[in-house]
């Protein structure tokens, strides 16, 4: 068993939860463009599905599927350097590869010709390398992100685990180096909130550091489409880092814009965007991933965005994060009568507290949660559920992406309404978060002045509270014109 981390602060927990989610969203975003040419910077990029394997919109590919067993092992507290743990991961890969629609050429060659053990796979991987003279495909880098979550307290062990898991299927040193660099960059982003792909250079062999320094510098003075051979692990890393480092944004929108840039680079779009997504999620957090992506992202073995957030949180070993991820309910201390009222400016929206989830009106078929919810708290019949990471605390460190989260929430509500859904908008007690987001929705999507909107929303709720930081934020964000009518 590996050592667990004792404590991550709120922002670090958000960033850790963003790693797998960012990976999967980049993967699903790029899936519909795989093998295509580079796209113009003006070309819109959507999570549309399709592509050569007829992916469903939001469905991830082999990149995320191969990362899942690694994350599950980490979430179970296992040491990813242990041979028996690696045996378990390999067994899941081999079983998955039997029916997976998309398995990379090198990976299929390795996984389909061996028994399902780590040692056997290594033998085949080495033979593949010797037969072809190279084995530097991007298939180990694409899956490497969850390794970083397992060793936030130990960069040396992290580097060892990253190289060990890479070498299972990719014998070439470039692949292992790339995984070490990317995992250490993810660790640094989670802990420090900074993007620095050079932070792992000291843990590479001394005779390879200058080479990678040069490769990184080239990426920073190039655009993703310059890396035409991004099936090669080096150019896949360069393409991902180019998309991240050349996208000029200084807030949470950087995640989306950089992933779109990665996809526009063309060719192996799902993998380059998946690689970039793991690091971008580590920097900006799960709260920076657009709700329109979180609503539909899904894939093998039947997981959703919420599942990935919980899995990533558990993989850190942080006690509080694990407790939250595994909790079935969060309303044990709530008392009194449940709150559930119609929105004053849109009768297709209900406003409520967490207890409203236990007795929803039949017409409600979508839920937007502004607080954490348990794994069994939202009724199973609800197919459209958006979980928002909005903390009811004034400290900016608790809500590092506050403006993005507020706007993204109201746009998600508007999108659900435009699709004909009846929506429950709720937080724990319907005191501050719920009225604030409900009022901002009225201002941005119904053209109601923000002060009037807030007054009329609060008049319907039994115990509205003044949260000045939320009032200030929604007042600032309401300045734009009315955008659409749901």
C-alpha positions as CSV (number, residue, x, y, z in Angstrom):
1,X,0.0,0.0,0.0
2,X,1.2,3.5,-0.8
3,X,1.2,6.4,1.6
4,X,-1.8,8.6,1.6
5,X,-1.8,12.4,1.6
6,X,-3.2,13.9,4.8
7,X,-4.7,17.1,3.5
8,X,-5.4,19.1,0.3
9,X,-7.0,22.5,0.5
10,X,-10.2,23.3,-1.4
11,X,-8.5,24.6,-4.5
12,X,-6.0,21.7,-4.7
13,X,-8.9,19.2,-4.3
14,X,-10.7,21.0,-7.2
15,X,-7.5,20.8,-9.3
16,X,-7.0,17.1,-8.5
17,X,-10.6,16.3,-9.4
18,X,-10.0,18.1,-12.7
19,X,-7.2,15.7,-13.9
20,X,-9.2,12.8,-15.1
21,X,-12.1,15.0,-16.1
22,X,-9.8,17.2,-18.2
23,X,-8.2,14.1,-19.8
24,X,-11.6,12.6,-20.7
25,X,-13.0,15.9,-22.1
26,X,-10.0,16.5,-24.3
27,X,-10.2,12.9,-25.5
28,X,-13.9,13.1,-26.3
29,X,-13.5,16.6,-27.9
30,X,-10.9,15.3,-30.2
31,X,-12.5,12.0,-31.1
32,X,-14.6,13.4,-33.9
33,X,-11.6,15.0,-35.6
34,X,-9.1,12.1,-35.3
35,X,-6.9,11.6,-38.4
36,X,-8.2,14.8,-39.9
37,X,-6.0,17.7,-41.2
38,X,-5.2,20.8,-39.2
39,X,-8.1,23.3,-38.9
40,X,-8.1,27.0,-39.2
41,X,-8.0,29.0,-35.9
42,X,-11.5,30.3,-36.8
43,X,-13.0,26.8,-37.0
44,X,-15.4,25.9,-34.2
45,X,-14.6,22.7,-32.3
46,X,-17.4,20.7,-30.8
47,X,-17.7,17.5,-28.8
48,X,-19.7,16.1,-31.7
49,X,-18.7,12.4,-31.7
50,X,-18.4,10.6,-35.0
51,X,-15.0,10.2,-36.6
52,X,-13.6,6.9,-37.9
53,X,-15.0,4.9,-35.1
54,X,-18.5,6.5,-34.9
55,X,-18.1,7.7,-31.4
56,X,-21.2,9.0,-29.6
57,X,-21.1,12.7,-28.7
58,X,-19.1,12.9,-25.5
59,X,-17.7,9.4,-25.7
60,X,-14.1,9.0,-24.8
61,X,-11.6,6.7,-26.6
62,X,-8.7,4.4,-25.8
63,X,-6.8,7.3,-24.1
64,X,-9.2,7.6,-21.1
65,X,-10.2,3.9,-21.1
66,X,-6.5,2.9,-20.5
67,X,-6.2,5.5,-17.8
68,X,-9.2,4.2,-15.8
69,X,-7.6,1.0,-14.5
70,X,-4.5,3.0,-13.4
71,X,-6.8,5.5,-11.5
72,X,-8.8,2.6,-10.0
73,X,-5.6,1.0,-8.6
74,X,-4.5,4.4,-7.2
75,X,-8.0,4.9,-5.7
76,X,-7.7,1.6,-3.9
77,X,-4.5,2.8,-2.3
78,X,-2.2,0.5,-4.3
79,X,1.4,1.2,-5.1
80,X,1.6,1.5,-8.9
81,X,5.2,0.3,-8.8
82,X,4.2,-3.1,-7.3
83,X,4.4,-6.0,-9.8
84,X,1.1,-7.5,-8.7
85,X,-0.6,-4.2,-9.1
86,X,0.8,-3.9,-12.6
87,X,-0.5,-7.4,-13.3
88,X,-4.0,-6.3,-12.4
89,X,-3.8,-3.2,-14.6
90,X,-2.5,-5.2,-17.5
91,X,-5.2,-7.8,-17.1
92,X,-7.9,-5.1,-17.4
93,X,-6.1,-3.6,-20.5
94,X,-6.0,-7.0,-22.2
95,X,-9.6,-7.7,-21.5
96,X,-10.6,-4.2,-22.7
97,X,-8.6,-4.5,-25.9
98,X,-10.6,-7.6,-27.0
99,X,-13.7,-5.5,-27.8
100,X,-12.4,-1.9,-27.8
101,X,-13.2,-0.2,-31.2
102,X,-10.0,1.8,-31.1
103,X,-6.7,0.5,-29.9
104,X,-3.5,2.0,-31.2
105,X,-1.4,0.0,-33.6
106,X,1.5,-0.4,-31.2
107,X,-0.8,-1.1,-28.2
108,X,-2.8,-3.7,-30.1
109,X,0.4,-5.4,-31.2
110,X,1.5,-5.7,-27.6
111,X,-1.8,-6.4,-25.8
112,X,-3.1,-9.0,-28.3
113,X,0.0,-11.3,-28.3
114,X,0.6,-12.1,-24.7
115,X,-0.8,-13.5,-21.5
116,X,-2.3,-10.8,-19.2
117,X,0.7,-10.2,-16.9
118,X,3.1,-7.3,-16.6
119,X,6.2,-9.4,-17.2
120,X,4.7,-11.0,-20.3
121,X,3.6,-7.7,-21.8
122,X,7.1,-6.2,-21.2
123,X,8.7,-9.1,-23.1
124,X,6.4,-8.5,-26.1
125,X,6.9,-4.7,-25.9
126,X,10.7,-5.2,-26.0
127,X,10.4,-7.6,-28.9
128,X,8.2,-5.2,-30.8
129,X,10.8,-2.5,-30.3
130,X,13.7,-4.7,-31.5
131,X,11.7,-5.8,-34.5
132,X,10.7,-2.3,-35.7
133,X,13.7,-0.4,-34.3
134,X,11.4,2.0,-32.4
135,X,8.5,1.9,-29.9
136,X,7.9,5.6,-29.2
137,X,4.2,5.8,-29.9
138,X,2.1,8.1,-27.8
139,X,0.1,5.3,-26.2
140,X,1.7,5.5,-22.8
141,X,1.7,9.3,-22.5
142,X,-2.0,9.4,-23.3
143,X,-2.9,7.3,-20.2
144,X,-0.4,8.6,-17.7
145,X,-2.2,11.4,-15.9
146,X,-3.7,9.4,-13.0
147,X,-0.2,8.3,-12.0
148,X,0.4,11.9,-10.8
149,X,-2.5,11.8,-8.4
150,X,-1.2,8.7,-6.7
151,X,2.1,10.3,-5.6
152,X,1.4,14.0,-4.8
153,X,3.6,13.6,-1.7
154,X,6.5,11.9,-3.4
155,X,7.9,13.1,-6.7
156,X,10.7,10.5,-6.9
157,X,8.2,7.6,-6.5
158,X,6.0,9.4,-9.0
159,X,8.8,9.4,-11.6
160,X,9.4,5.7,-10.9
161,X,5.8,4.7,-11.3
162,X,5.3,6.8,-14.4
163,X,8.3,5.1,-16.1
164,X,7.2,1.7,-14.9
165,X,3.7,1.9,-16.3
166,X,5.0,3.4,-19.6
167,X,7.5,0.6,-20.0
168,X,4.8,-2.0,-19.8
169,X,3.9,-1.3,-23.5
170,X,6.5,1.2,-24.7
171,X,10.1,0.1,-24.4
172,X,11.7,3.3,-25.9
173,X,13.2,5.8,-23.5
174,X,11.4,8.8,-25.1
175,X,8.0,7.3,-23.9
176,X,9.1,6.9,-20.3
177,X,10.8,10.4,-20.3
178,X,7.6,12.0,-21.6
179,X,5.4,10.3,-18.9
180,X,7.8,11.4,-16.2
181,X,7.8,15.0,-17.4
182,X,4.0,15.2,-17.8
183,X,3.1,13.5,-14.5
184,X,5.5,15.8,-12.6
185,X,4.0,18.8,-14.4
186,X,0.5,17.6,-13.4
187,X,1.6,17.1,-9.8
188,X,3.0,20.6,-9.7
189,X,-0.1,22.1,-11.2
190,X,-2.3,20.4,-8.6
191,X,-0.2,21.5,-5.7
192,X,0.9,24.9,-6.8
193,X,-1.7,26.0,-9.4
194,X,1.1,26.6,-12.0
195,X,1.9,25.2,-15.5
196,X,5.6,24.2,-15.7
197,X,6.5,21.2,-17.8
198,X,10.2,21.7,-17.0
199,X,9.7,21.0,-13.3
200,X,10.4,17.3,-14.0
201,X,13.7,17.7,-15.9
202,X,15.9,17.0,-12.8
203,X,14.3,13.5,-12.5
204,X,15.3,12.5,-16.1
205,X,18.6,10.9,-16.8
206,X,21.3,13.6,-16.8
207,X,22.2,12.9,-20.4
208,X,18.6,13.5,-21.7
209,X,17.7,16.7,-19.9
210,X,19.2,19.1,-22.5
211,X,17.4,17.2,-25.3
212,X,14.0,17.6,-23.6
213,X,14.8,21.2,-22.8
214,X,15.2,21.9,-26.5
215,X,12.1,20.0,-27.4
216,X,10.0,22.0,-24.9
217,X,11.4,25.2,-26.2
218,X,10.5,24.3,-29.7
219,X,6.9,23.6,-28.6
220,X,6.7,27.0,-27.1
221,X,7.6,28.8,-30.3
222,X,5.4,26.6,-32.5
223,X,1.7,25.9,-33.0
224,X,0.1,22.5,-32.6
225,X,-0.3,21.9,-36.3
226,X,3.5,22.1,-36.7
227,X,3.8,18.7,-35.1
228,X,2.6,16.6,-38.0
229,X,3.9,13.3,-36.6
230,X,2.0,13.5,-33.3
231,X,1.5,9.8,-33.2
232,X,5.1,9.9,-31.9
233,X,5.3,10.5,-28.2
234,X,7.7,13.5,-28.5
235,X,5.5,15.4,-31.0
236,X,2.4,14.4,-29.1
237,X,3.8,16.1,-26.0
238,X,5.1,19.0,-28.0
239,X,1.7,19.5,-29.6
240,X,-0.1,19.4,-26.2
241,X,2.3,21.8,-24.6
242,X,2.2,24.1,-27.7
243,X,-1.6,24.3,-27.4
244,X,-1.3,25.1,-23.6
245,X,1.6,27.5,-23.7
246,X,0.6,29.5,-26.8
247,X,-3.1,29.9,-25.8
248,X,-3.3,33.4,-24.4
249,X,-5.8,33.3,-21.5
250,X,-5.3,34.0,-17.9
251,X,-8.4,32.5,-16.4
252,X,-10.4,29.3,-16.4
253,X,-11.4,29.8,-20.1
254,X,-7.8,28.7,-20.8
255,X,-8.8,25.1,-20.4
256,X,-11.4,25.2,-23.1
257,X,-9.5,27.4,-25.5
258,X,-6.3,25.3,-25.2
259,X,-8.1,22.1,-25.8
260,X,-9.8,23.5,-28.8
261,X,-6.3,24.6,-30.1
262,X,-5.0,21.1,-29.5
263,X,-7.8,19.6,-31.6
264,X,-7.2,22.1,-34.4
265,X,-3.7,20.8,-34.7
266,X,-5.1,17.8,-36.5
267,X,-4.1,14.2,-37.0
268,X,-4.1,12.3,-33.6
269,X,-6.5,14.9,-32.2
270,X,-8.1,12.8,-29.4
271,X,-4.7,11.8,-27.9
272,X,-3.0,15.2,-28.1
273,X,-6.1,16.8,-26.5
274,X,-6.3,14.1,-23.9
275,X,-2.7,14.7,-22.9
276,X,-3.3,18.4,-22.7
277,X,-6.5,17.9,-20.8
278,X,-4.9,16.1,-18.0
279,X,-2.5,19.0,-17.3
280,X,-5.1,21.7,-18.0
281,X,-7.5,20.0,-15.5
282,X,-4.7,19.9,-13.0
283,X,-4.1,23.6,-13.4
284,X,-7.6,25.0,-13.6
285,X,-9.7,22.3,-11.8
286,X,-12.9,20.4,-12.4
287,X,-14.7,23.7,-11.9
288,X,-13.2,25.0,-15.1
289,X,-14.6,22.2,-17.3
290,X,-17.6,23.5,-19.2
291,X,-21.0,22.1,-18.1
292,X,-21.9,21.3,-21.7
293,X,-19.0,18.9,-21.8
294,X,-19.6,17.5,-18.3
295,X,-23.2,16.7,-19.2
296,X,-22.3,14.3,-22.0
297,X,-18.8,13.0,-21.5
298,X,-18.8,9.2,-20.9
299,X,-17.1,6.0,-21.8
300,X,-15.7,2.6,-20.9
301,X,-16.5,1.0,-18.5
302,X,-19.8,2.9,-18.2
303,X,-18.5,6.0,-16.3
304,X,-19.6,9.6,-16.4
305,X,-18.1,12.9,-15.6
306,X,-19.2,12.6,-12.0
307,X,-17.6,9.2,-11.7
308,X,-14.3,10.5,-13.0
309,X,-14.4,13.4,-10.5
310,X,-14.9,11.0,-7.7
311,X,-12.4,8.5,-9.0
312,X,-9.7,11.3,-9.3
313,X,-10.5,12.5,-5.8
314,X,-10.1,9.0,-4.4
315,X,-6.9,8.5,-6.2
316,X,-5.2,11.3,-4.3
317,X,-5.6,9.4,-1.0
318,X,-6.6,12.7,0.7
319,X,-8.9,11.6,3.5
320,X,-11.5,14.4,3.1
321,X,-11.6,14.0,-0.6
322,X,-12.0,10.3,-0.4
323,X,-14.8,10.7,2.2
324,X,-16.7,13.1,0.0
325,X,-16.2,10.9,-3.1
326,X,-17.6,7.9,-1.3
327,X,-20.5,9.5,0.6
328,X,-24.0,8.5,-0.4
329,X,-25.7,11.5,1.1
330,X,-24.8,14.9,2.5
331,X,-28.0,16.1,4.1
332,X,-28.0,14.2,7.4
333,X,-27.9,17.4,9.5
334,X,-30.7,19.2,7.7
335,X,-34.0,19.6,9.6
336,X,-37.4,21.2,9.0
337,X,-39.5,21.4,5.9
338,X,-38.0,21.0,2.5
339,X,-37.9,24.1,0.2
340,X,-39.2,23.8,-3.3
341,X,-40.6,26.8,-5.2
342,X,-41.0,28.0,-8.8
343,X,-38.6,30.5,-10.2
344,X,-40.4,33.8,-10.5
345,X,-39.2,34.5,-14.1
346,X,-39.3,31.0,-15.5
347,X,-41.8,28.4,-14.4
348,X,-39.8,25.6,-16.0
349,X,-37.2,26.1,-13.1
350,X,-37.7,25.0,-9.5
351,X,-35.6,26.4,-6.7
352,X,-34.9,24.2,-3.7
353,X,-32.7,22.8,-1.1
354,X,-31.0,19.4,-1.0
355,X,-33.9,17.7,0.7
356,X,-36.0,18.5,-2.4
357,X,-34.2,15.7,-4.2
358,X,-36.1,13.2,-2.1
359,X,-39.5,14.1,-3.4
360,X,-39.2,15.8,-6.8
361,X,-42.3,16.7,-8.8
362,X,-42.7,14.3,-11.8
363,X,-42.1,17.1,-14.3
364,X,-38.6,17.8,-13.1
365,X,-36.2,15.8,-15.4
366,X,-32.9,17.8,-14.9
367,X,-31.0,18.9,-11.8
368,X,-28.3,21.5,-11.4
369,X,-26.5,21.1,-8.0
370,X,-24.6,24.0,-6.6
371,X,-23.2,21.9,-3.8
372,X,-21.7,18.4,-3.4
373,X,-24.3,15.6,-3.6
374,X,-24.0,12.0,-2.6
375,X,-23.6,9.1,-4.9
376,X,-27.2,8.0,-4.2
377,X,-28.8,11.4,-3.6
378,X,-30.1,12.4,-7.1
379,X,-33.0,10.1,-8.2
380,X,-31.9,7.5,-10.7
381,X,-34.6,8.7,-13.2
382,X,-32.7,12.0,-13.6
383,X,-30.6,11.7,-16.8
384,X,-29.5,15.3,-16.9
385,X,-27.5,16.3,-13.8
386,X,-24.9,19.1,-13.6
387,X,-22.7,19.2,-10.5
388,X,-21.3,22.7,-9.9
389,X,-18.2,23.3,-7.7
390,X,-19.4,26.5,-6.0
391,X,-18.4,26.9,-2.3
392,X,-20.4,29.2,0.0
393,X,-17.3,30.8,1.4
394,X,-16.0,34.4,0.8
395,X,-12.3,33.4,0.7
396,X,-11.4,33.6,-3.0
397,X,-9.2,30.6,-2.6
398,X,-12.4,28.5,-2.1
399,X,-13.7,29.6,-5.5
400,X,-10.7,30.3,-7.7
401,X,-12.9,30.2,-10.9
402,X,-15.9,32.0,-9.4
403,X,-16.9,34.1,-12.4
404,X,-16.5,31.2,-14.8
405,X,-18.5,28.9,-12.5
406,X,-21.4,31.3,-12.1
407,X,-21.7,32.1,-15.8
408,X,-21.3,28.4,-16.8
409,X,-24.1,27.5,-14.4
410,X,-26.6,29.9,-15.8
411,X,-25.7,28.9,-19.3
412,X,-26.2,25.3,-18.4
413,X,-29.6,26.0,-17.0
414,X,-30.5,28.0,-20.2
415,X,-29.3,25.1,-22.3
416,X,-31.4,22.6,-20.4
417,X,-34.4,24.8,-20.7
418,X,-33.9,25.3,-24.5
419,X,-34.0,21.5,-24.8
420,X,-37.4,21.4,-23.1
421,X,-36.3,20.2,-19.7
422,X,-37.8,21.2,-16.4
423,X,-34.9,22.0,-14.0
424,X,-34.3,21.8,-10.2
425,X,-31.7,24.4,-9.2
426,X,-30.6,23.7,-5.6
427,X,-27.8,24.0,-3.0
428,X,-27.8,22.7,0.6
429,X,-30.3,25.1,2.2
430,X,-31.4,27.4,-0.7
431,X,-30.1,30.3,1.2
432,X,-27.3,32.0,-0.8
433,X,-26.0,30.0,-3.8
434,X,-29.4,29.1,-5.1
435,X,-30.9,32.6,-5.1
436,X,-27.7,34.1,-6.5
437,X,-27.5,31.8,-9.5
438,X,-31.3,32.0,-10.0
439,X,-31.1,35.8,-10.1
440,X,-28.1,35.8,-12.4
441,X,-30.0,33.5,-14.8
442,X,-32.9,36.1,-14.8
443,X,-30.5,38.9,-15.6
444,X,-28.5,37.1,-18.3
445,X,-31.2,35.1,-19.9
446,X,-34.5,36.8,-19.1
447,X,-33.5,40.5,-19.2
448,X,-34.5,41.2,-15.6
449,X,-32.4,43.9,-13.8
450,X,-30.2,42.1,-11.3
451,X,-31.4,43.9,-8.1
452,X,-35.1,43.2,-9.0
453,X,-34.2,39.6,-9.9
454,X,-32.5,39.0,-6.6
455,X,-35.3,40.7,-4.6
456,X,-38.0,38.6,-6.3
457,X,-36.1,35.4,-6.1
458,X,-35.4,35.9,-2.4
459,X,-39.0,36.8,-1.7
460,X,-40.0,33.2,-2.5
461,X,-37.4,31.5,-0.3
462,X,-37.9,31.0,3.5
463,X,-34.5,31.9,4.8
464,X,-32.4,33.8,2.2
465,X,-29.0,34.9,3.4
466,X,-26.8,37.8,2.4
467,X,-23.5,36.5,0.8
468,X,-21.8,39.7,-0.2
469,X,-19.2,38.0,-2.4
470,X,-21.9,36.3,-4.4
471,X,-23.9,39.5,-4.7
472,X,-20.9,41.4,-5.9
473,X,-20.1,38.7,-8.4
474,X,-23.6,38.4,-9.9
475,X,-23.9,42.2,-10.1
476,X,-20.6,42.4,-12.0
477,X,-21.6,39.5,-14.3
478,X,-25.1,40.8,-15.0
479,X,-23.8,43.8,-16.8
480,X,-24.0,42.1,-20.2
481,X,-27.1,42.2,-22.4
482,X,-29.8,39.6,-22.2
483,X,-28.4,36.7,-24.1
484,X,-31.3,34.3,-24.9
485,X,-34.7,33.4,-23.8
486,X,-35.1,29.7,-22.8
